[in-house]
Amino acid sequence: PAKELPDRVFELSGLKPGRYTLSRTVVGYHKNDVYDAYMKLGKPKGDGPSLPVDVLNKLRNATKGEPESSATVEVGKSGVLLVKVPMRTNDCVLLELKPAKK
């Protein structure tokens, strides 16, 4: 099981001032975790090296990689954005920053 770690603060710099959409996607224990989803399905067997289509669809739906959170943020004149992220052991976090739609 994953253990909680102190939050991390990431400094994103060199940005143009303005509004952005910041999304956070996490892969780890019970989060977009295909192995965990497979185990919850009872470790289904397939015909040869492949799993049945219905099992593959369930695994795909459980691990879509969709953002865990999304918010509009403002970058000031400094071009720096500080982002505080909750962390756990063995998690991988993707921060994605896109200009906000006008």
Secondary structure, DSSP 4 states (H G I P E B T S, - for coil): ---EEEEEEEEE-SPPSEEEEEEEEEEBTTBS-HHHHHHHTT----BTTB--HHHHHHHHHHT----SEEEEEEE-TT--EEEEEEEETT-EEEEEEEEPP-
